[in-house]
Structure formats: C-alpha cells, structure tokens
Amino acid sequence: MTFKKDDPSSSSTENHNTSNKANEPTIQNKSFSHNASTLSVKDFGAIGDGVTDDTNAINNAISFAFNNKRALDFESGIYVYDRPTTLFMDGNFDGRFIDWVGRGAKILFKRLDIAYLSFFKMEYVNIEGITFEGPAAVGDSPNQNAIGLGIYSTKRLYIGNCCFTKFIGDGLFISSEQINSRHNSTQNVLIQNSHFNNNGRGGLTIVGCVSGNIMSNHFGDDRLTIAPVIGDVIHIESDPSTRYGIDSLCISNNLIFGPINLSNCSWQKGWVGDKDTWISFHHNKLVVSDEQYAIISIGGNIKIMDNEIEITRLTPNDDLGSGAIYLKCNSAIIKRNTIKTVGKGTIISIYNWTHDNKGKVIIKENIYITDVCSYVYRFYKDANSTFPNQHNIVKIINENYLGIKLGNWLFSAPQFGGSSLKYYLEGLTWSHSNGIEFKNPNSNEVLYLRDCLVTPSSSLFKWDRIGVTPKIYHENSKLSGFSTVGINPFPLSINASYKINAQGHGEDNKLYNTNIIGRTNTITKIKKGNYQWDSFIKEELYSYNFTAQIILPSAETGIYFLIFKNGLNNNDKLFFEIKDEKNNLVDLPLNTEILIGGIMLNNSAISTLAM
C-alpha cells in the first residue's frame, strides 16, 4: 500500500472548468457540472486579495445562488470572511441546493468561536476545490461548537478536493440532528481527495444515519492546541436525539494521523445501531502517537480490514483494558491488518455490546509487530452496559505473531468469562510467556483449539474460579505449559464409507457424508485379511467405540467379520482383520462397501465443528 502525504496548499487547485464526465458524481441523472448559469462571487463584488473584507459580497452571492437554484463559482483567490454570527441556510427539502466550485480558492475565516456556515435540509450539497481556513493558532483551546462547515440532514452530499484547516472545532461537521425522520436524514455521502489538518477538536465528525464513502483523503498529523484535545481526527457516532444508527458507511484508502472513533451508538442513550448495518474501515494507513487507542468503536457492527495501523504510546503504565483497537460491539471482523504497536499493553480489546447472544467476532490473518505486549487480546464482559449479552462466538484464525519480540499472554478474559460464550482458536502458533487466562468465569464458556501450537514457557491455561469446571477441547494441537485446569480431548463422531477396489484397497466413498476432515480417508490392504485404516494412529486413540458394517455386492454371498486392532507402537495406524465364519483370514470381494461409525476421544483428531 503506497500513500502520498498531500500538500494542503495544493489540495484545491484542480481546474473545474474542464469537464470529466467519467468522474463526475451524478445525482438522479443530474451531473454536478458547472455551466453558463453558474454565478461568480466576483459578480457580487468579492475581491479575493486576502486583505479586503469580502463578507458582504460572499453573503449576497450565497443567498442569491441558493434562492435561485444556481451554482456558485469561487474563482481563484483568498476571500476574507468576517461574519460575526453563523450563516444559516435552510432548504426545507424544497429542491434548493448548495453547489460551489473553487479554482484554488481559499475562504479565510476571521472569527474564532463561532460555527461559520451551516446548511439544513438540502436536496443536495456539492462543494469542490475550496480551502476553508480558520484563524486558530497554537495555544487556542478547542471548542466543539466552533466548526468550519456544518451540513445537516442533506439527502446527497459531495465534498471533493477541499481543505479544512485551523478551526478550533471540527473542520467539517455532518449530522442528521433535529430531523426525526430516517428518510430525511443525511445520506449518500461522498468525501474524497480532501485534506483535514491543524484543527483543534478533529478533522471530520459525522453524527446520525449516514450512508456513503469517505475515501482517499488526508487527515494530517498536526493539531493546533496545546490543551488536551477533546476529539478524534475522525469521529463517527449515532444521533443522540433520534437514536438513528450509522447505515453502511465505508472509510477506505485514507492516510490518517491521529485516533479515530467509529461508533454506532449514542453515548447519552446507549443506543446500538441496527443489527444488519456496518461501518467498514479498510485499506487505510493509520498512524497514532501517544494516544490511548488508534481505533475505538462503541456499538453496532464494524469491519476493520486490510489496514496498516501503527500506534506509539509514550505514557507508562498503559491501561490494559484499552487496546490499540478498542471495541464495544455487536459484531466485528478484524482481518488482514498489519498492526504495529510501541508501548501498548494490549493490542486488541473487545467488550460485548450485543443484542441477543448472536453477535460474532472474527479476528483473522492479522500481522502483529511489537517489542513488548502484555496481551494480544483481552475480551471483557461489560455487565453494566445497556446490552449485556455475550457474543455467540469469538473466532481467532491463522494469526501471525512472528513480529512480537516479547509477549506475556496470548489472550485473557478478565471478567466473568469475557465477552463471548465460545472461543474458537485455529491455526495459531504461540510460544511466549503465558497462554490463556480466564478470571472469575461462568460455567458455560467453552474454549476450542484446532491446529494450534501453544507452548508457553510458563502457564498454558489459568482459570481462577474454584468450583467451576472449564470446558477446554483441542484437535490436532500441541499444547504444553502449566495448567490450573484439565484439558479435554475433543469427542469426535465418525461416519465414513469405503469401497474395495481391484487392488484390494478401500477408497473413500465421496458420495457418503463423512466428517473425518484433513486425513487420508483410505483403507490399505497389508496382506490377506489384514487392512490398515489410514485415518488415525494409535497415539491419537485415547478412547474409542467403533462399529463397522460390511455390505457385499449383490452378486456376492457369505458372512464376514471385522475386528478392530491397535498397532504395537504409538505411530502405528489402526487396523482391522477380516475373517469368515470359520475364523479364517479372508479378503473382501471387489466393490464391497465398509461403513464405519462411532465416537472417539482423542488427542489430535481433526473434525468439522458446527458453530
């Protein structure tokens, strides 16, 4: 993934007189193209020399274009804007719109503590190629109400090739507040190729029922204030008044310096977004310095995929409950990310905020790079939340820990069994200090390990509640280290079918539903009356109870008996003898079918697992 750090001074220099039909966003078959009916702010007396006060000219141009449904051109220049109060434009969903284009234009705002421009109930808003610059300087205290541009309850929104900088609040604020209607809330958003930098609270905040894309933007690493920052570079949350959740918002291919909040709930009401809606964060590069987290998300469903995430924590005694990725979610997918941490005690921490015990967490194929970490994963049961149900399952699959130089625990469930009812681990190799710990667990949590190599130097499993029997099962896994609990082999139900071929071997009958997965499902004839079942070796057969049925071809008659036997050595395969009614060893006729069924407890068998 290659990212280019944009120059803020050049982020709004695109010539918008040149029409590019392939790239123009289209709204209901109407392109955002600018034709002869486009007005110019200079037609209303604006000078744009960076010195002259253009406030009145800009106010008149905005009002006339808005009321007459005309596009407005901010020609190249620096326009001083010193309005003492917020400019409110209310479209009342009557077809009016905001359509502005700039050619390297900059609007220079002079007031520090006001929200400058606010647009309500628009048919659409289109703003291209304009730099919005506030007057804030280092040392100014952040103020979340002092924003550059506020857009409320707009049906279609496009922001492209713009720059938002030097505001003590947000550069761009998008919301559905004050609209108690899902149909009329802000939606169909596209923000691309824009630059957010040097803002006091954050660069971009979105509140309410928003669908759309935030893509290919630069969120800068410079923050104006020396006071504590009160916001995130990107801040997403549900509308606290209507409780509408974020609906299908995608954030992709951005370069981001600073923490982000991708929540789908209201802090005031604890509302979790709809179960079938997702926030997707993918193919971004995120770099965070000396913050408690890189990504936080509260409520709803989130996908974090194919990102480069780097966080450096300079403060000692890091809060272990707040990971570099910190989620309270209904469901989450964290997949194929490269996560690099410095000074973080925990890499991923997840709390349950699920509706009905059906939420799932899938953590798969991530790469971790760190010198020291206390926990790769911590799963918390948030019993005091509005949605205290646990996740149905947490799956951790094929993770890469080669970049961890010194690790303590692989994962911990610190409270009442953690965030989930079941934990499923597959394809993991972990050899650091300790393995897995459960603190004060309930009796219904289950841990499965499949194809895992977990060989810590100290504790393998730590379970600290007396009187509660854990359920820990493993398949095809090598486990070692001290354990405070017993480790159960996995009970495997077997149904297999084989047909004898011309060479006397038994071939797996593919038409039969067998659940012996990952093995050579064949029967090999060793000598007359002796057959080797190639699926298992003696060491694996801790306990078993198999039955077999021989089905002869229709043309054959006779009585045959099958007797299972163990090999002499641990690595010997299970075998059986075939005898006739006179107790003589005999071969099976061609196309004889052997059905094997039963249950076994084993140390390393592989099977399917229903979730």
C-alpha positions in Angstrom: 0.0 0.0 0.0 1.5 3.4 -1.0 0.4 6.7 0.4 1.3 10.2 -0.6 1.2 12.9 2.0 -0.6 15.8 0.3 0.4 19.4 0.3 -2.5 21.3 1.9 -1.8 24.3 -0.3 -2.3 22.2 -3.4 -5.3 20.2 -2.4 -7.8 22.6 -4.0 -6.0 23.5 -7.2 -8.0 21.3 -9.7 -9.4 23.2 -12.7 -13.1 22.6 -12.5 -13.8 24.2 -15.9 -12.6 21.0 -17.5 -15.4 18.6 -17.5 -14.6 14.9 -16.8 -17.8 13.0 -17.3 -16.3 9.7 -16.1 -15.5 11.1 -12.7 -18.4 13.5 -12.1 -20.7 12.4 -9.3 -24.3 12.1 -10.5 -27.5 12.7 -8.6 -30.7 11.4 -10.1 -29.2 11.7 -13.6 -28.2 15.3 -13.0 -24.4 15.8 -13.0 -22.6 18.3 -10.8 -21.2 20.0 -13.9 -21.0 23.8 -13.9 -22.4 25.5 -16.9 -23.1 29.1 -18.2 -25.7 29.6 -15.4 -23.0 29.4 -12.8 -22.6 32.6 -10.8 -19.3 34.0 -9.6 -18.7 35.6 -6.2 -16.9 38.3 -8.0 -20.1 39.3 -9.8 -21.3 40.4 -6.3 -18.2 42.5 -5.6 -15.8 40.0 -3.9 -12.2 40.9 -4.5 -10.3 37.8 -3.2 -7.0 39.5 -2.5 -6.6 38.2 1.1 -6.9 41.7 2.5 -10.2 43.2 1.5 -13.2 42.1 3.7 -15.4 40.1 1.3 -18.0 39.2 3.9 -21.0 41.1 2.4 -20.2 40.1 -1.2 -20.0 36.4 -0.2 -23.2 36.6 1.9 -25.1 38.1 -1.0 -23.7 35.7 -3.6 -24.5 32.7 -1.4 -28.1 33.9 -0.7 -28.8 34.7 -4.4 -27.4 31.4 -5.7 -29.3 29.4 -3.1 -32.7 31.1 -3.5 -32.4 30.9 -7.3 -31.1 27.4 -7.5 -27.8 28.4 -9.2 -24.3 27.1 -8.8 -21.6 29.4 -7.3 -18.0 29.8 -8.5 -15.3 30.9 -6.1 -12.7 32.0 -8.6 -9.0 31.7 -7.6 -8.2 34.0 -4.7 -8.2 34.4 -0.9 -11.6 35.7 0.4 -11.7 37.2 3.8 -14.9 36.3 5.6 -15.6 38.1 8.9 -19.2 37.4 9.6 -19.9 37.8 13.4 -22.6 35.1 13.5 -23.3 31.8 11.8 -24.8 31.9 8.3 -27.8 29.5 8.3 -29.2 28.3 5.0 -32.4 26.1 5.4 -33.5 24.4 2.2 -36.6 22.8 3.8 -36.3 20.0 1.3 -38.0 22.2 -1.4 -35.4 21.4 -4.1 -32.9 24.1 -3.2 -29.2 23.1 -3.0 -25.7 24.3 -2.4 -23.4 23.8 -5.4 -20.0 25.5 -5.1 -16.8 25.2 -7.1 -13.4 26.7 -6.4 -10.3 27.1 -8.6 -7.6 27.2 -5.9 -9.9 29.5 -3.9 -9.5 29.9 -0.1 -12.1 31.3 2.3 -10.3 32.8 5.2 -12.5 33.0 8.3 -11.6 35.6 10.9 -13.8 34.7 13.9 -12.5 32.1 16.4 -15.5 31.0 18.4 -18.5 30.6 16.0 -19.8 28.0 13.7 -19.3 29.7 10.3 -21.5 28.1 7.7 -24.5 25.8 8.4 -26.7 24.2 5.8 -30.0 22.4 6.6 -32.5 20.2 4.7 -30.8 20.4 1.3 -31.7 18.5 -1.8 -28.0 18.1 -2.3 -24.7 19.8 -1.3 -21.8 19.8 -3.7 -18.5 21.6 -2.8 -15.4 21.2 -4.8 -11.9 22.6 -4.8 -12.2 25.1 -1.9 -9.9 25.6 1.1 -11.7 26.6 4.3 -9.2 28.1 6.7 -10.0 29.3 10.3 -8.0 31.8 12.4 -6.9 29.3 15.2 -3.3 29.2 16.4 -1.3 27.1 18.7 -2.4 27.6 22.3 -6.1 28.2 21.5 -8.4 25.9 23.5 -10.6 23.5 21.5 -14.3 24.2 21.2 -16.5 21.6 19.6 -19.1 24.2 18.6 -16.7 26.3 16.6 -16.8 24.4 13.3 -15.9 25.4 9.8 -18.7 23.9 7.8 -21.8 22.2 9.2 -24.1 20.2 7.0 -27.4 18.9 8.5 -30.0 16.5 7.0 -28.9 16.6 3.4 -30.1 13.9 1.0 -26.9 13.8 -1.1 -23.5 15.2 -0.3 -20.3 15.5 -2.2 -17.1 17.1 -0.8 -14.1 16.8 -3.2 -10.6 18.3 -3.4 -11.2 20.6 -0.4 -9.1 21.5 2.6 -10.3 22.2 6.1 -7.7 23.7 8.5 -7.2 25.9 11.6 -10.6 25.6 13.2 -10.7 25.1 17.0 -13.6 22.7 16.5 -14.2 20.3 13.6 -13.3 21.3 10.1 -16.3 19.5 8.6 -19.4 18.5 10.7 -22.1 16.3 9.1 -25.3 15.4 11.0 -28.9 14.4 10.9 -29.7 16.1 14.2 -33.0 17.9 14.5 -34.6 15.6 12.0 -36.8 12.9 13.4 -37.1 11.1 10.1 -34.9 8.4 8.8 -35.9 9.2 5.2 -34.8 12.8 5.6 -31.6 12.2 7.5 -28.2 12.8 5.9 -27.3 10.1 3.4 -25.5 9.3 0.2 -22.2 11.0 1.3 -19.0 11.0 -0.7 -16.0 12.8 0.7 -12.8 12.3 -1.3 -9.4 13.7 -2.2 -9.7 16.3 0.6 -7.3 17.4 3.3 -8.0 17.9 7.0 -5.3 19.3 9.2 -4.5 21.6 12.1 -7.9 21.5 13.6 -8.4 21.7 17.4 -11.2 19.2 18.0 -10.9 16.9 15.0 -11.0 16.9 11.2 -14.3 15.3 10.4 -17.3 14.4 12.6 -20.4 12.5 11.4 -23.5 12.1 13.6 -26.6 10.3 12.6 -28.0 8.0 9.9 -25.4 8.4 7.2 -24.6 6.1 4.3 -21.8 6.7 1.9 -18.0 6.7 1.4 -15.0 8.6 2.9 -12.1 7.8 0.6 -8.7 8.9 -0.5 -8.4 11.8 2.0 -5.5 13.0 4.1 -6.1 13.6 7.8 -3.0 15.5 9.0 -0.8 14.8 12.0 -0.7 18.5 13.1 -3.0 19.6 16.0 -3.3 23.2 16.9 -3.9 23.2 20.6 -1.6 22.6 23.4 -4.6 22.0 25.7 -6.0 18.4 25.8 -7.6 17.5 22.5 -11.3 16.8 23.1 -12.0 14.9 19.9 -10.7 12.4 17.3 -9.3 13.1 13.9 -12.4 11.2 12.5 -15.4 10.9 14.8 -18.5 8.9 13.9 -21.5 8.3 16.2 -25.2 7.8 16.1 -27.6 10.7 16.5 -28.2 11.2 20.3 -31.6 12.8 19.8 -33.2 10.4 17.2 -31.0 7.4 18.0 -30.6 6.6 14.3 -27.6 4.4 13.7 -24.9 4.8 11.0 -26.1 2.9 7.9 -23.4 1.3 5.7 -20.6 3.8 5.9 -17.3 2.9 4.2 -14.0 4.6 5.1 -11.2 3.5 2.7 -7.8 4.4 1.2 -7.2 7.3 3.6 -4.0 8.5 5.2 -4.8 9.3 8.8 -2.6 10.7 11.5 -4.4 10.5 14.8 -7.0 8.4 16.6 -10.5 7.7 15.2 -13.8 6.9 16.7 -16.1 4.7 14.6 -19.1 4.3 17.0 -22.6 3.4 16.1 -24.4 4.3 19.3 -25.3 7.3 21.3 -23.3 8.0 24.5 -26.3 9.6 26.0 -28.8 6.7 25.4 -26.6 3.7 24.9 -28.3 3.0 21.6 -26.7 0.3 19.4 -27.1 0.6 15.6 -29.3 -1.8 13.6 -28.1 -5.4 13.6 -27.7 -5.5 9.8 -25.8 -2.2 9.4 -22.0 -2.0 9.3 -19.2 0.6 9.4 -16.4 -0.6 7.2 -12.8 0.7 7.7 -10.5 -0.8 5.1 -7.3 -0.2 3.1 -6.3 2.8 5.2 -3.0 3.8 6.8 -3.5 5.0 10.4 -0.6 6.4 12.4 -1.2 7.5 16.0 1.3 8.9 18.6 0.8 9.0 22.3 -2.9 8.3 22.4 -4.7 5.6 24.4 -6.1 3.9 21.3 -5.8 4.0 17.5 -9.4 2.9 16.8 -12.4 3.0 19.2 -15.9 1.8 18.3 -18.9 1.7 20.6 -22.0 -0.3 19.5 -23.2 -1.8 16.2 -21.1 -3.8 13.7 -17.7 -2.9 12.4 -15.3 -4.3 9.8 -11.6 -3.4 10.1 -9.8 -5.0 7.1 -6.6 -4.6 5.1 -5.2 -1.6 7.0 -1.8 -0.5 8.2 -2.2 0.6 11.8 0.6 2.0 13.9 0.4 3.4 17.4 3.1 4.6 19.7 2.2 5.1 23.4 4.8 7.2 25.3 2.9 7.2 28.6 4.0 4.4 31.0 1.5 2.2 32.9 -0.7 1.9 29.9 -4.4 0.9 30.6 -4.5 -2.7 29.7 -8.3 -2.5 29.1 -7.8 -0.2 26.2 -6.2 -1.8 23.2 -4.8 -0.2 20.1 -8.1 -1.4 18.7 -10.8 -0.9 21.3 -14.3 -2.2 20.5 -17.7 -2.5 22.3 -19.6 -4.1 19.5 -22.5 -6.3 18.4 -20.3 -8.0 15.8 -16.8 -7.3 14.4 -14.5 -8.6 11.7 -10.8 -7.7 12.1 -9.0 -9.2 9.1 -5.7 -9.0 7.2 -4.4 -5.9 9.1 -0.8 -5.1 9.9 -0.8 -3.8 13.5 2.4 -2.2 14.9 2.5 -1.0 18.5 5.0 0.6 20.7 4.3 0.9 24.5 0.8 -0.6 24.3 0.0 -3.2 27.0 -2.9 -4.6 24.9 -3.2 -4.8 21.1 -6.9 -5.7 20.8 -9.6 -5.3 23.5 -13.2 -6.2 22.9 -16.3 -5.8 25.1 -19.7 -7.3 24.5 -22.4 -4.9 23.3 -24.6 -7.4 21.6 -28.4 -7.6 21.1 -29.3 -11.3 21.6 -26.2 -13.5 22.0 -26.0 -13.7 18.2 -23.1 -11.3 17.7 -19.8 -12.7 16.5 -16.2 -11.6 16.5 -13.9 -12.9 13.8 -10.1 -12.0 14.1 -8.3 -13.5 11.2 -4.9 -13.3 9.3 -3.6 -10.2 11.0 0.1 -9.5 11.4 1.4 -8.1 14.7 4.6 -6.2 15.3 5.7 -5.0 18.7 8.7 -5.2 21.0 6.7 -5.9 24.2 3.0 -6.6 24.8 1.1 -7.8 27.9 -1.8 -9.2 25.9 -2.6 -9.7 22.3 -6.3 -9.9 23.0 -8.5 -9.1 26.0 -12.2 -9.9 26.0 -14.4 -8.2 28.6 -17.9 -8.9 29.7 -19.5 -5.5 30.2 -22.3 -6.5 32.6 -23.3 -2.9 33.2 -23.9 -1.9 29.6 -27.3 -1.4 28.0 -26.7 -4.6 26.0 -25.0 -7.0 28.5 -25.5 -10.2 26.3 -22.3 -12.0 25.4 -21.2 -12.7 21.9 -22.2 -16.1 20.5 -18.6 -16.8 19.5 -15.1 -15.3 19.1 -13.0 -16.9 16.3 -9.3 -16.2 16.1 -7.8 -17.8 13.0 -4.4 -18.0 11.3 -2.9 -15.0 13.1 0.8 -14.1 12.6 2.8 -13.3 15.8 6.3 -13.6 14.4 6.8 -9.8 14.8 6.1 -10.0 18.6 9.6 -10.0 20.3 8.4 -10.4 23.9 4.8 -11.4 24.7 3.1 -12.2 28.0 -0.4 -13.6 27.5 -2.0 -14.6 24.2 -5.4 -13.7 25.5 -7.3 -13.0 28.6 -11.0 -13.0 29.6 -10.7 -10.8 32.7 -14.4 -10.7 33.8 -17.0 -13.4 34.1 -15.8 -15.5 31.2 -15.2 -12.5 28.9 -17.2 -11.1 26.0 -18.2 -14.4 24.5 -19.9 -17.8 25.2 -17.4 -19.7 22.9 -13.8 -19.1 21.9 -12.6 -20.9 18.8 -8.8 -20.8 18.0 -7.4 -22.2 14.8 -4.0 -22.2 13.2 -2.2 -20.3 15.9 1.4 -20.6 17.0 2.3 -19.0 20.3 5.5 -19.7 22.4 5.8 -16.6 24.6 5.5 -16.5 28.4 1.8 -17.5 29.0 -1.1 -18.8 27.1 -4.8 -18.2 28.0 -6.4 -16.9 31.2 -10.0 -16.7 32.4 -10.8 -14.7 35.5 -13.9 -15.4 37.5 -15.6 -17.3 34.7 -19.0 -18.7 34.4 -19.6 -22.4 33.9 -20.9 -22.2 30.3 -17.9 -20.7 28.5 -16.2 -23.1 26.0 -12.7 -23.0 24.5 -11.8 -24.9 21.3 -8.3 -25.1 19.9 -7.8 -26.6 16.4 -4.5 -27.0 14.6 -2.7 -24.9 17.2 0.8 -24.9 18.6 0.6 -23.2 22.1 3.8 -23.9 24.0 4.3 -21.0 26.5 7.3 -21.2 28.9 5.0 -20.8 32.0 1.2 -21.0 32.2 -0.7 -22.7 29.4 -4.2 -22.2 30.9 -5.1 -20.2 34.0 -8.6 -20.5 35.4 -9.0 -18.8 38.8 -12.6 -19.7 39.9 -12.9 -22.6 42.3 -15.8 -24.9 41.8 -16.4 -24.1 38.1 -15.3 -26.8 35.7 -14.0 -25.4 32.4 -14.7 -26.8 29.0 -11.5 -26.8 27.0 -11.2 -29.0 23.9 -8.5 -29.4 21.4 -8.0 -31.0 18.0 -4.7 -31.6 16.2 -3.0 -29.2 18.6 0.3 -29.4 20.5 -0.1 -27.8 24.0 2.4 -27.5 26.8 2.9 -25.5 29.9 1.4 -25.3 33.4 -2.4 -25.5 33.6 -4.7 -24.9 36.5 -7.4 -26.9 34.8 -7.9 -30.1 32.9 -7.7 -30.3 29.2 -10.3 -32.4 27.5 -9.8 -34.3 24.2 -12.4 -33.5 21.7 -15.3 -36.0 21.3 -15.4 -36.9 17.6 -18.3 -38.5 16.0 -17.2 -40.6 13.0 -19.2 -41.7 9.9 -17.2 -43.0 7.0 -17.7 -45.2 3.9 -15.1 -47.1 1.8 -15.4 -49.3 -1.3 -12.9 -52.1 -2.0 -11.1 -51.6 -5.4 -9.4 -54.2 -7.7 -6.2 -53.9 -5.7 -8.0 -54.8 -2.5 -7.7 -51.2 -1.0 -10.7 -49.3 0.4 -11.3 -45.9 -1.4 -13.2 -43.1 0.3 -16.7 -43.1 -1.0 -17.2 -39.4 -1.9 -20.9 -39.8 -2.1 -21.1 -40.5 1.5 -21.2 -37.7 4.1 -18.0 -38.3 6.1 -16.8 -35.9 8.8 -13.2 -37.0 9.0 -11.6 -33.9 7.6 -8.0 -33.3 6.8 -6.9 -37.0 6.8 -6.2 -39.6 4.2 -9.5 -41.4 4.2 -8.4 -44.8 2.8 -8.1 -48.4 3.8 -4.9 -50.2 2.7 -4.7 -53.9 2.3 -1.5 -55.1 4.1 -1.8 -58.8 3.4 -4.6 -61.4 3.2 -7.3 -60.5 5.7 -5.3 -57.6 7.2 -6.3 -54.0 6.4 -4.9 -50.7 7.7 -7.3 -47.8 8.4 -5.1 -44.8 7.3 -7.0 -42.1 9.2 -5.6 -42.4 12.7 -2.6 -43.6 14.7 -2.6 -45.4 18.0 -1.4 -42.4 19.9 -4.5 -40.4 19.0 -6.9 -43.1 20.0 -7.3 -42.2 23.7 -10.7 -43.9 23.8 -13.0 -45.1 21.0 -16.1 -47.1 20.3 -16.4 -48.0 16.6 -18.8 -50.2 14.8 -18.5 -51.5 11.3 -20.9 -52.9 8.7 -19.9 -54.8 5.6 -22.2 -54.6 2.6 -21.4 -57.1 -0.2 -22.1 -56.5 -3.8 -25.4 -58.0 -4.9 -23.7 -61.0 -6.7 -21.7 -62.0 -3.6 -22.8 -64.2 -0.7 -21.1 -65.1 2.6 -20.6 -64.0 6.2 -17.7 -61.7 7.1 -16.5 -60.3 10.5 -14.4 -57.1 11.0 -12.2 -56.9 14.2 -10.5 -53.5 15.1 -7.0 -53.8 16.5 -4.4 -51.3 17.8 -0.8 -51.2 16.4 2.1 -52.1 18.7 3.7 -48.6 18.5 2.2 -45.1 19.1 2.7 -44.2 15.4 1.1 -47.3 14.1 -2.2 -46.9 12.3 -5.4 -48.5 13.5 -6.0 -51.8 11.6 -8.6 -54.5 11.4 -8.8 -58.1 10.3 -11.5 -59.7 8.1 -12.5 -63.3 8.9 -15.1 -65.6 7.6 -17.5 -67.7 9.6 -14.7 -70.4 10.1 -12.5 -67.7 11.6 -10.1 -67.8 8.6 -8.5 -64.6 7.4 -10.0 -63.7 4.0 -10.0 -60.8 1.5 -13.1 -58.7 0.7 -14.7 -59.0 -2.8 -14.4 -56.2 -5.2 -16.9 -53.3 -4.6 -17.6 -54.4 -1.1 -18.6 -51.4 1.0 -17.4 -50.8 4.6 -19.3 -48.5 6.8 -17.6 -47.3 9.9 -19.3 -45.3 12.6 -18.7 -44.4 16.2 -17.3 -41.9 18.8 -13.8 -41.4 19.8 -12.0 -39.2 22.4 -8.5 -38.3 21.1 -5.6 -36.0 21.5 -5.3 -34.7 17.9 -8.1 -35.8 15.7 -9.4 -33.3 13.1 -13.2 -32.9 12.6 -15.7 -30.4 11.5 -17.1 -28.1 14.1 -20.6 -26.7 13.9 -20.9 -23.1 15.1 
